[in-house]
Structures are given as structure tokens and as C-alpha cells.
Amino acid sequence: MEPSAGDAAFMVAAVERLKNLADNPDASPLIEGVEIHEHSARIGHERVIVAGGTPDITVSDFFTVSPEPVYDAVIGNPPYIRYQDFSGTSRTIAAEAALRAGVRLSRLASSWAAFVIHSALFLKPGGRLGLVLPAELMSVNYAAPVRQFLFDNFADIQLVLFDEQVFPDAEADVVLLLADGYGQGPTGEASVRLTKNAESLASLSDEAVSWTPPTASGKWTGSLAGATALEALQALSAQDAFVGLQTWGETTLGIVTGSNKYFALSPQRVIQVGLSHSDTLPLSPPGSAHLRGLALTTQQLQRLGQEGKSTRLFYPKQPLSPAAAAYIQAGQDTGVDTAYKCRVRKVWYQVPLIPPADLLLTCMNADTPRLTTNEAKAHHLNSVHGVYLAEDHRELGCELLPLASVNSVTLLHAEIVGRAYGGGVLKLEPREADVWLTPSPDLVAANAHALRGVKDQVGTLLAAGQLLDAVQVVDDVLFHSSDGVALRYLDAVREARERMAHRRSARGASGR
Ligand SMILES: C[S@@+](CC[C@H](N)C(=O)[O-])C[C@H]1O[C@@H](n2cnc3c(N)ncnc32)[C@H](O)[C@@H]1O
């Protein structure tokens, strides 16, 4: 059965396959389909006959066809209609169809999501679903209930991912979903295979990585890393060599001022408006370009200030000095007090302070998220996250975690837990940072001496923009001792990171 039969390419292929399996050239397998456009349905019908099959194509909106659980297999490539264009009655009907299977789809869901659910309802117990779907099945939030549904209802889930774009003209990358054993779930794992392109599908290897998503509905993008690299991550976290950043401490959002232009001041500006030093606090200036090294020191902050960067946060002492009162008046005169975030405060010019963090974590990254020790004890805005280390780990973490994090495993895992944003930027939210794999306190402690030995060298490489050379140095320190697990897998980990970072920036460049 083909739920969106179109010109019947899938139905024709199915006829050929069934004839082969029957080992009888005279067999005329019955293939059913649904297609909303009558013209396509007619062409499809003819093609199935020419191929030697018996077609039965219903011209209808698939979502108005009542599911009968009678089919061995449902195959196809459902239409991909973005939610903006998927509206009115057709969306309501599709959402209701999904709801009949107990799946509540958000209004943001594209048409394919409801197709997956409704298609499954046509399967006999034990039946199979084979669909070509947009790769966003793996990642978008609105597909979470679809991912959950698949894991809940099928006994076996296989995914085939492509390195190259399969349909260069199509808007979306695709994945193959092969789900078997309908009604015999749940399953906790999927098998994932990567292949280069449509041609290489013919020689798809039987070797798949068995992969368990952290939660059934969670993102499946981790599977893109490929078998060996995922095994390495699993092995390293199983032996506690790598742990989520949360083990080290809490990551939180920075200060929201309501107007960085007003509240973040350069030292020159502080003098110009006559504020005293004590009316301001040290600040990591907006942006994160200055946080690409291992530490933000007091000297660096001073240098940034001399360069005119906004390294002071307006936070006036009480009682107000005449200069502070004048600056506040100037803010009111220019309407800063009416900006939403200012307006909702008890005292509009008193930004809610967050204590200086132990480490700063960049959240928007062209290459990879960076941890930097906040030696300058600067406050930080919401362009970076603050990491507050647990008491037990503070000393070691401040000294060595930024350095130890410059390794291949941590870089790869950032690609997995982070999100690709416009322009190919990798964004990391605090809750993603919590699970981001960093070297464990034990691993760092065990290698502390050697890490100290390479700290200057890595700092110099980072300052020169040679991230991957710096990674190589840290890898050499960390992985010769960690049971050889990572060492064995290191090439695969590097390759996976390279592939994922490359895909991210290539997509960014093409505007997707
Ligand atoms: C990506 S194409 C599938 C092509 C098909 N596999 C073939 O071999 O030609 C999607 C098809 O779904 C059809 N379609 C779109 N919305 C539909 C709906 N609600 N019910 C049934 N068919 C629909 C479109 O007319 C189009 O032919």
C-alpha cells in the first residue's frame, strides 16, 4: 500500500520485487494506493499495469481514508508540506487522523508527520513501514511524538542516513525509515546505517550500529556520528572517563540588561559620563570573540577595555552619586527605562545581577563551544553562559577544564547535543551543556601533570586560531591513558566530528 502514490514509482518497484519473490513471472501482485490528484492516480494506474501488477488506487485525501489494518507493508515518500502551507481543513483532518492513533501533533508539524502515523494504522500486526522522510524526522521538536510513536509501536527500527544530498533539487535532506513488526513494540533501540548516496544504497552494508536514543522522543541526530564514533562515546561515558558538564557544575544563562548599549560601557565612556569606578562592575563585553582562549584574565579584560570594548556594567551604588543620577536621567530621556526588560523591574536601572561565573561558555559558535576560565571575575551577559563549578571540582575545573575540553570527543559531542543555527552556527543551550561530554574530574586529575605541561602550547595554538592542532595536543595527553578505548576509536571520532561540522557549515552556507 502506497499512501501518496503519485506516478506510482514505488508501486512499480513493489510489483517487480513481489514478482521476483514469487518466482513467478506471470503473477500479478495486488498493490493498493491512495492519491489526492486524479491525474497522477491515472498515470500511476497505467504504470502498474504495464509493470504487470494489479493496481487499486483510491483518489482521495489519504487522511479521510479509514485505516483497515490489513496490509503487510506500507511504502512511499509522503508529501512534505511545511506547516505554513499546510493549513485549514487539510491540516485539521491530518491532525485528527494522528490523534486517532493517540498522537498529538503540534500546529508546527509538516504534513509528513501525520502521514507516518496514519500509514502505520493500515498495517497488520507484524507489518512493515518503509518511508523516505525528511531528515528533520531526526531533529525537530514537532517530530518528537512521531519518534516516540515509532519506538512504542514497532519491534525493529532501522534508519539509513546519507552523507550527500540524495535529491539535489529537493528542499530537504532525507532519511530512510524501515520499521518492522508493527504492534510488537516497544523497542529501545534503532539500527543506523550511513551510506554515501542513492547509488551506494545498492551495496548497503549489513553492519549497522545499534543505537539507543537517550529518550524515545529525544533528538536522533546523534546517530549521524556513525557507528564507531558512537561506540566510542558510549564506551567512554560507560567507564566514566567522560561525563556531562553538569557533573562539574551548573550552567546558567547570563544577565539580561534590556539594553546592552546603555548598561555595558567602555572604560572611556565611564570617564566621559563622570561615573566613578564603583558605579560599575567588571564585565565580559557583549559577544564571545574574546573568549576563544583558555582564560579571561584581568590583563586581557583591561586590554579589551583599552580597545574600547564595553568591559564595565552600570550598577550604581546607593545612595546615588550625582553622576549616576545624571546617567539614569539620561537613560529616561532616551526611553531606556521603557524597554520591556527594564520596565518590568522594580528599579528599572538595577539589572538582576548574577555572580561572576567560574567558567564562561560560548553559546554561538562557528567552530566549537569554548570554555574559558573567568580569572577576571567578570560578570557576563546572555551572549555567553556561566558555569558554576561544584565545590569539590572548583579548583581543578578552573585550572584545567577549559584545556582538557579541547579534545576530539568533546568536540564531536558538541555537534551531537548542540543545534545548527542560521549561517551554520552551532548553538548550545544550558540544558544541552549539562549533558555535553567533557573529560571527567578523575580523568583530568589523573592527567593533571601532563595537562599543565601543554597548557602554554595549547594557549598559543588557540590564540593563533589553530583549534585542531590544539585538539591534537590535548588528545595525545588524554587518550594514551584512558584504557586505550578512545585511542582505538580516535580516527573515527575525528572523522565523525569533521563530517558533522562540515555538514553544519555546508548547510549554513546554502541557507538551510
Ligand atoms: C512526494 S510525492 C510521492 C510520489 C510517489 N511516490 C510517486 O512515485 O510518484 C507526494 C504525493 O502525495 C500526493 N498527496 C499530497 N497530499 C496528499 C493527501 N493528503 N493524500 C493523498 N495524497 C496526497 C501528491 O499529489 C503527490 O503525488
The ligand as an SDF file (V2000), in Angstrom:
LIG
                    3D

 27 29  0  0  0  0  0  0  0  0999 V2000
    6.3770   13.1160   -2.8830 C   0  0  0  0  0  0  0  0  0  0  0  0
    5.0620   12.6590   -3.8670 S   0  0  0  0  0  0  0  0  0  0  0  0
    5.0800   10.9440   -3.9190 C   0  0  0  0  0  0  0  0  0  0  0  0
    5.3880   10.4270   -5.2530 C   0  0  0  0  0  0  0  0  0  0  0  0
    5.1390    8.9730   -5.4620 C   0  0  0  0  0  0  0  0  0  0  0  0
    5.7930    8.1290   -4.5210 N   0  0  0  0  0  0  0  0  0  0  0  0
    5.4920    8.5790   -6.8760 C   0  0  0  0  0  0  0  0  0  0  0  0
    6.0380    7.5250   -7.0450 O   0  0  0  0  0  0  0  0  0  0  0  0
    5.2260    9.3280   -7.7860 O   0  0  0  0  0  0  0  0  0  0  0  0
    3.7090   13.0240   -2.8830 C   0  0  0  0  0  0  0  0  0  0  0  0
    2.3770   12.7310   -3.4980 C   0  0  0  0  0  0  0  0  0  0  0  0
    1.4160   12.8630   -2.4660 O   0  0  0  0  0  0  0  0  0  0  0  0
    0.2380   13.3990   -3.0410 C   0  0  0  0  0  0  0  0  0  0  0  0
   -0.5410   13.9550   -1.9240 N   0  0  0  0  0  0  0  0  0  0  0  0
   -0.3760   15.1500   -1.3040 C   0  0  0  0  0  0  0  0  0  0  0  0
   -1.2390   15.2700   -0.2940 N   0  0  0  0  0  0  0  0  0  0  0  0
   -1.9530   14.1340   -0.2450 C   0  0  0  0  0  0  0  0  0  0  0  0
   -3.0050   13.6590    0.5920 C   0  0  0  0  0  0  0  0  0  0  0  0
   -3.4630   14.3970    1.5970 N   0  0  0  0  0  0  0  0  0  0  0  0
   -3.4990   12.4390    0.3580 N   0  0  0  0  0  0  0  0  0  0  0  0
   -3.0250   11.6800   -0.6550 C   0  0  0  0  0  0  0  0  0  0  0  0
   -2.0510   12.0790   -1.4910 N   0  0  0  0  0  0  0  0  0  0  0  0
   -1.5170   13.2810   -1.2860 C   0  0  0  0  0  0  0  0  0  0  0  0
    0.7380   14.3760   -4.0590 C   0  0  0  0  0  0  0  0  0  0  0  0
   -0.2350   14.6010   -5.0480 O   0  0  0  0  0  0  0  0  0  0  0  0
    1.9690   13.6510   -4.6050 C   0  0  0  0  0  0  0  0  0  0  0  0
    1.6300   12.8880   -5.7140 O   0  0  0  0  0  0  0  0  0  0  0  0
  1  2  1  0
  2  3  1  0
  2 10  1  0
  3  4  1  0
  4  5  1  0
  5  6  1  0
  5  7  1  0
  7  8  2  0
  7  9  1  0
 10 11  1  0
 11 12  1  0
 11 26  1  0
 12 13  1  0
 13 14  1  0
 13 24  1  0
 14 15  1  0
 14 23  1  0
 15 16  2  0
 16 17  1  0
 17 18  1  0
 17 23  2  0
 18 19  1  0
 18 20  2  0
 20 21  1  0
 21 22  2  0
 22 23  1  0
 24 25  1  0
 24 26  1  0
 26 27  1  0
M  CHG  2   2   1   9  -1
M  END
$$$$
